[in-house]
Amino acid sequence: MPWVMRVSILILGSCVLGATQAATSAAGPQAAPQGLCDALVRVMKQGSGLGFAGRVKALDPELRRDYDLPAMTRLIVGPAWRSMNPEQQQELIAAFSDYSVAVYASRFKDYSGERFVVDPATAKLPSGDVIVHTKLLPHAGDPVELDYLMRESSEGWRIIDVLLNGTISELAERRSEYAAALREGGASGLIRLLRDKAAQLAG
């Protein structure tokens, strides 16, 4: 299954922490997945009425708040990040962030009554990061297990990776997907690739 299709499943997995539970854990690691979920459900329920640009406008601030997109960009680029100048780094962060928003806006177009659960118990890793376990319960078929890897920063807990069935890492897939562009064109090659992909989604 292509990653852009799986992302719809991955992110939907965070979507049912109840209002009371969300309030009690607003400062905890579940808060970011819950905030993202609420925004996605609002957008999906409005369907195609918003249009692509409207969905981008609605989702952009939430995604930038819930995901640590600069950290994800650095992790995806890997060691090559240190050889890039600050301008290239900022352009890469902007291109990756814009493309990520475009992916969500292109995929979350409607709502068909899925049910979602978030495990209130989290798993703390030796690094200090935390995993939030979630499940997607589709209208028909088996539940899909998802893990959100959360990292605490000065801005609170933010998502830095999503794991399908506890093993398939979004970051690892992105790193593999972009390796050729980085190897052949450096920072400018990856920036161009990300901008082209975002433009295609906006189509």
C-alpha positions as CSV (number, residue, x, y, z in Angstrom):
1,M,0.0,0.0,0.0
2,P,1.6,3.4,-1.0
3,W,2.6,5.6,1.9
4,V,0.3,8.4,0.9
5,M,-2.6,6.0,1.2
6,R,-1.4,4.7,4.6
7,V,-1.1,8.1,6.0
8,S,-4.9,8.4,6.0
9,I,-5.1,5.3,8.2
10,L,-2.1,6.3,10.3
11,I,-3.4,9.7,11.4
12,L,-7.1,8.7,11.8
13,G,-5.9,6.3,14.5
14,S,-5.7,9.0,17.1
15,C,-9.3,10.1,16.9
16,V,-11.4,9.1,19.9
17,L,-10.0,10.4,23.1
18,G,-13.2,11.6,24.8
19,A,-13.7,15.2,25.7
20,T,-13.3,14.6,29.5
21,Q,-10.2,12.5,29.0
22,A,-8.7,15.0,26.6
23,A,-9.3,17.8,29.2
24,T,-7.5,15.8,31.9
25,S,-4.5,15.0,29.7
26,A,-4.4,18.3,27.8
27,A,-0.7,18.8,28.7
28,G,0.2,15.1,28.2
29,P,1.4,13.3,25.1
30,Q,-2.1,12.4,24.0
31,A,-3.0,16.0,23.5
32,A,-1.4,16.5,20.1
33,P,-2.9,13.4,18.5
34,Q,-6.3,14.5,19.9
35,G,-6.0,18.0,18.6
36,L,-5.0,16.7,15.2
37,C,-7.9,14.2,15.2
38,D,-10.5,16.9,16.0
39,A,-9.2,19.1,13.1
40,L,-9.3,16.1,10.7
41,V,-12.8,15.1,11.6
42,R,-14.0,18.7,11.2
43,V,-12.5,18.9,7.8
44,M,-13.7,15.5,6.7
45,K,-17.3,16.2,7.8
46,Q,-17.2,19.3,5.5
47,G,-16.2,17.1,2.6
48,S,-15.4,18.5,-0.7
49,G,-17.2,21.8,0.1
50,L,-14.0,23.2,1.4
51,G,-12.0,22.3,-1.7
52,F,-8.3,21.6,-1.5
53,A,-7.3,25.1,-0.7
54,G,-9.8,25.3,2.1
55,R,-8.6,22.0,3.6
56,V,-5.0,23.3,3.5
57,K,-6.1,26.5,5.3
58,A,-8.0,24.5,7.9
59,L,-5.3,21.9,8.6
60,D,-2.1,23.9,8.2
61,P,-2.0,25.4,11.7
62,E,-3.0,22.2,13.4
63,L,-0.4,20.1,11.7
64,R,2.4,22.6,12.4
65,R,1.3,22.7,16.1
66,D,1.0,18.9,16.6
67,Y,3.9,17.7,14.5
68,D,7.5,18.7,15.1
69,L,8.1,19.2,11.4
70,P,11.6,20.8,11.7
71,A,12.8,17.9,13.8
72,M,11.2,15.4,11.3
73,T,12.9,17.2,8.4
74,R,16.3,16.9,10.2
75,L,15.7,13.2,11.0
76,I,14.7,12.4,7.4
77,V,17.7,14.2,5.8
78,G,20.1,12.5,8.3
79,P,23.8,13.2,8.4
80,A,23.6,15.4,5.2
81,W,21.8,18.0,7.3
82,R,25.0,19.1,9.0
83,S,26.6,20.0,5.7
84,M,23.7,22.3,4.6
85,N,23.8,26.0,5.2
86,P,21.0,27.6,7.3
87,E,19.1,28.9,4.3
88,Q,19.0,25.4,2.8
89,Q,17.9,24.0,6.1
90,Q,15.0,26.5,6.4
91,E,13.9,25.9,2.8
92,L,13.9,22.2,3.3
93,I,11.8,22.6,6.5
94,A,9.3,24.8,4.7
95,A,9.1,22.5,1.7
96,F,8.6,19.4,3.8
97,S,6.0,21.1,6.0
98,D,4.1,22.4,3.0
99,Y,4.1,19.0,1.3
100,S,3.0,17.3,4.6
101,V,0.0,19.6,4.8
102,A,-0.8,19.0,1.1
103,V,-0.8,15.2,1.7
104,Y,-3.4,15.6,4.5
105,A,-5.5,18.1,2.5
106,S,-5.6,15.7,-0.5
107,R,-6.5,12.6,1.5
108,F,-9.0,13.7,4.1
109,K,-12.0,14.6,2.0
110,D,-14.9,12.8,3.6
111,Y,-16.1,10.9,6.6
112,S,-17.7,7.5,6.7
113,G,-18.3,6.8,10.4
114,E,-15.0,5.2,11.4
115,R,-14.4,4.8,15.2
116,F,-11.1,5.5,16.8
117,V,-9.6,4.8,20.2
118,V,-6.6,6.2,22.1
119,D,-5.0,4.1,24.8
120,P,-4.8,6.3,28.0
121,A,-1.7,4.4,29.1
122,T,1.5,5.5,27.3
123,A,4.9,3.8,27.0
124,K,8.0,5.8,28.0
125,L,11.2,5.0,26.2
126,P,14.7,5.3,27.7
127,S,15.3,8.3,25.5
128,G,12.5,10.2,27.2
129,D,10.2,10.0,24.2
130,V,6.7,8.5,24.7
131,I,4.6,6.2,22.5
132,V,0.9,6.8,22.4
133,H,-0.9,3.7,21.2
134,T,-4.0,4.0,19.1
135,K,-6.4,1.9,17.1
136,L,-8.6,2.6,14.0
137,L,-11.8,0.6,14.0
138,P,-13.1,0.8,10.5
139,H,-16.8,0.4,9.5
140,A,-15.8,-3.1,8.3
141,G,-12.7,-5.1,8.7
142,D,-10.0,-5.6,11.3
143,P,-8.7,-2.8,13.6
144,V,-5.5,-1.1,12.6
145,E,-2.9,-0.6,15.4
146,L,-0.9,2.6,15.3
147,D,1.7,4.2,17.5
148,Y,2.5,7.9,17.7
149,L,6.1,8.7,18.8
150,M,6.0,11.8,20.9
151,R,8.9,14.0,22.0
152,E,8.6,16.8,24.6
153,S,10.1,20.2,23.8
154,S,9.8,23.7,25.1
155,E,6.5,23.8,23.2
156,G,5.1,20.7,24.7
157,W,4.6,17.1,23.4
158,R,4.7,16.9,19.6
159,I,4.6,14.0,17.1
160,I,7.9,13.1,15.5
161,D,6.9,9.7,13.9
162,V,4.0,7.4,13.3
163,L,4.3,3.6,13.3
164,L,1.9,1.2,11.6
165,N,1.4,-2.0,13.5
166,G,4.2,-0.8,15.8
167,T,6.9,-1.4,13.1
168,I,6.4,0.6,9.9
169,S,7.9,4.0,10.5
170,E,6.8,7.0,8.5
171,L,10.2,8.7,9.0
172,A,12.0,5.6,7.7
173,E,9.8,5.4,4.6
174,R,10.3,9.1,3.9
175,R,14.0,8.8,4.4
176,S,14.1,5.9,1.8
177,E,11.8,7.8,-0.6
178,Y,14.0,10.9,-0.6
179,A,17.4,9.3,-0.5
180,A,17.9,9.4,-4.3
181,A,16.9,13.1,-4.6
182,L,19.4,14.0,-1.8
183,R,22.1,11.9,-3.3
184,E,21.7,13.2,-6.8
185,G,20.7,16.8,-6.2
186,G,21.5,17.7,-2.6
187,A,19.3,20.1,-0.7
188,S,18.1,21.8,-3.8
189,G,17.1,18.5,-5.4
190,L,15.0,17.4,-2.4
191,I,13.4,20.9,-2.1
192,R,12.5,20.7,-5.8
193,L,11.0,17.2,-5.3
194,L,8.9,18.2,-2.3
195,R,7.6,21.3,-4.1
196,D,6.7,19.3,-7.2
197,K,4.9,16.7,-5.1
198,A,2.9,19.4,-3.3
199,A,2.0,21.1,-6.6
200,Q,0.8,17.8,-8.0
201,L,-1.5,17.2,-5.0
202,A,-2.9,20.7,-5.4
203,G,-3.4,19.9,-9.0
